């Protein structure tokens, strides 16, 4: 027989012995008042001793009674649990940076913009052209071929050079197609002098694509900040939900433990049956609260799994064993220098930078529109030289030929350029107003975050004081319940109130860390760097689920004096 089985049998024997010893003693615990008048002093002391004995029986066996020859499976489970580290905020954000789809998508903004920039430079590609045309039938039989290269220059001009050869008989109106026997070399150029010289659509496309490439970095940073803000909030919700679940479990355990005491007490005639029934009701109610807390905990775990990804990038729902046992310690926050913080935030936040790049792109459109108000006035030149035997008797193609001149064109109304100037000017005003609003929003976000952080810290401190007072009060009333001064209904109210206060402290710590994350996001700090700092903080020693402080023991005389009604004058 194992040590656990032997301990269980000894416990059952002692419980039966206690029932026989107290078979003739009965206390009516069904009083209607919340605080009851004391019973006989001897009976009170014996009642407290009885509850103490029953409590000793319903406690789980100590660890040292477990046999040393534990099964290998249990040892493996214990070693696995010991090896598991709590899931930290830095772990979540590191996974987020590595595999979250929206961040992966934002990471492609830079190569996407790089491709657009490369495409814009394609307007200046050197083009190779060639042709070979024949008219083998008819009166004018001829054959002509040619090849050449051409490209647009950066300053809006155009250069081309080539070679062509034409043989046969040509129509009189197409005599320029004919060349001497060795063909013709030609070079030509055109250069705008007004419209298109300072700026042209091709250069604007390059400049705007370059700005878009530069804007990819703040756009990626914006995605990081936005998604990290969501992940930080969900992480602390998950930690808080786990603590709330544990608090509800502890509240339920109180009722279950008391139910075992009442079962023994009813068998011994020490308690009225109604107390056992009432306690069963409390067990059912607290079980429902625990199930609701478990539902919320699992829901937040599923949400957190959206940001926590495995090696293949799939959502990874965190196990309950990964839950931290305590919040990190809360560092005392000093007064903030709002103006300095705002200046730093405006320099780091990506939203103003993105709008600045957008503004510069529209300004290039406006410059182009202003340039298009100018008339088209281009300088053109062309030089050619035929080689070889003359193609005609007149030898009219043998001389070096040079052509220079000017070409001009202008729309009379110029409505396209004027309309473009009007629309781009309005866009510039819109972006400037949007930029002003974004800066105001950043200032507001920073004010809200700093205010929340400062007040959340005070709320945590007050919630801790409230919980310690609630636990002290509950301990006194539990002692009073053991001595018969209050009934179960009143004790349940106190236990519920202490549980609510415990949960409020959990939520206050959650709100503080959420406010801390919001302030870091408002300042434009790197979320992963800040998460590493937060994750390196030691665990808090504040009271809470799984870390409730020991309440000092009260002697019987102190309890009796506390529950004695005031003496009549």
Secondary structure, 3 states (H helix, E strand, C coil): CCHHHHHHHHHHHHHHHHHHHCCCCCCCCCCCCCECCCCCHHHHHHHHHHHHHHHHHHCCCCHHHCCCCCCHHHHHHHHHHHHCCCCCHHHHHHHHHHHCHHHHHHHCHHHHHHHHHHHHHHHHCCEEEEEEEEECCCCCCEEEEEEEEEEECCCCCEEEEEEEEEEECCCHHHHHHCCCCCEEEEEEEEEECCCCCCCCHHHHHHHHHHHHHHHHHHHHHHHHHHHHHHHHHHHHHHHHHHHHHHHHHHHHHHHHHHHHHHHHHHHHCCCCHHHHHHHHHHHHHHHHHHHHHHHHHHHHHHHHHHHCECCCCCECCCCHHHCCCCCECCCCCCCCCHHHHHHHHHHHCHHHHHHHHHHHHHHHHHHHHHHCCCCEEEEEEEEEEEECCCCCCCCCCCCCEEEEEEEEECCCCCHHHHHHHHHHHHHHHHHHHHHHHHHHHHHHHHHHHHHHHHHHHHHHHHHHHHHHHHHHHHHHHHHHHHCCCECHHHHHHHHHHHHHHHHHHHHHHHHHHHHHHHHHHHHCCCHHHHHHHHHCCCECCCCCCCCCCCCCCCCHHHHHHHHCCCCCC
